[in-house]
Amino acid sequence: MKSKTRMGILALMALMAGACGTTSAPQTKEIDSHRTPELVISLLSRNGELMQGQNHFVVAFRSAATNQAVDVGKVVMEPSMAMPGMAPMTASVELTPSGETGKYTASTDFGMSGSWKFAVRWDGPAGRGSTSFNSNVR
């Protein structure tokens, strides 16, 4: 009888540890990606979209050759939206290293929906570079 009780307790403890002890990162979906000769830069969010207003998303850098995460060091992102007959609309982006190689958390506020140009610059272990690409804000 002791053996069955002990087995039951161990099974219950394992079940509880599995339910309480696992904290997985939120799942993300790709919003957009852009390829340079050396890198693939991806924008990721929980819902796979950028929306007008406040946004939190991830910017990820991978090697174009090996698809492995790449440490690009310091990253600057400058989104802008062309406004015919006026100066472009801009949004400031706060980028913070996520703790995972090649991933940065981003926070910004898009004033309008539409096509935004994302200028990205990096300087670090993977070298120095820059690129720009368009992505849609809904």
N, C-alpha and C positions, 0 to 999 in steps of 0.2 A: 504494500500500500504506500509506503514511504516513497518508493521509486516512482509511482504514478503521480503522486503529489508534487514531487520534485520536478518531474518532466512537465507537468502542467504549469508550475510556477516559472520554469525556464522559458517555456513557450510564450507565456504571457509577458514576461520581461522582454523577450526578443521582439514581440509585436509592438509593445509600448516604445521600445527604443527606436524601432523603425518608423513609427508614426511621429515621435517627438524629436528625434535626433537628427532628422534630415532636413536641411534647409537648402533647397536648390535655388539657383539664381532664376529670376523671372525669365520665361521664354521670350525670345525676340524673333521678329520676322524682318526680312530684308525690305527696306523701303526702296533702295536704289544702290547700284554699285557702279564704279568707274575704274577702268583699267588704264594704267600707264605702262610703259615698257617694263618697269621694275615692280610695281605694286598694284594691288587691287584694293580700292578704298570702298568700304560699304557703310551705308547708313542703316541702322537697325532700330526698331522700336517694338513695343509690346503689340501694337495693333498693325504694324507695317505701313503706317502713314504718318506724314507730317500734317498738322492741322493749323489753321489760323489761330493765333493766340499762343499761350504758353505751351512749350514742348520740352520733353525730356527724351533723349535718344542716345544711341551709342554710335561712335565712329570707330570702325575697325580697319586695321591695315594688315594685309597678308602679302606674301611674296607672290608675284605673278608666275614665277617659275615653279615653286614648290607648294604653293597654297598654305604655307605655314605662317603663323602669326609673326609679325615683324615689329621690333621696337624702333619707332621712328623718332623718339625723343620728344622735343618740344613741338607742339602742333598749334597752328593758328587757323581758324576758319572764319571767313567773312562772307556771309550771304548777302546778296543784293537782288533787287527786283527792278527791272527797267520800267521807267514811267515815261511814256512818250511826252515830249515837251517839258519835262521836269527833271530834276535831279533824281537818281535812282533811290529807291527806298532801301534802307539797310537794317540789319538786325545784328546785335552783338551776341556772340556765342561764348558762354563760359565752358571751357573744356578742362576736364580733370582726369588724370590717369586713373583707370578703374582698378588697378592692381593686377590685371591680366595683361600679359604681353600684347602690345599692339592695339589695346582697346581703351577708349576714352569716353567718359560720360559727358554728354553735352546738354546744355540747357539754354533755351532762347525763347523769344517771343516774336512770332511772325505777325506783322501788322495787317497783312492781306493774304488772301489765297491767290494762287496763280503759279506761274513758272518763276522759280528763284534760281539764280546762279550762285554756286558755292565755290568760292576761291579757297583753296587749301594749301598751306605751306607747312613743311616739316624740316627739322634739323636735329639730327641725333646719330645714333649708332648705325642706322641704315643709310646715312648720308643726308644730303640736303636736296630738297626738291619742292616743286609746286605744280599744281594742276587746277583746273576748274571744270565744273560740269553743272548741268541743269537738273533740277528735280522739282516735282510738283508739290505745292502745299495746298491742301483742300480746305 
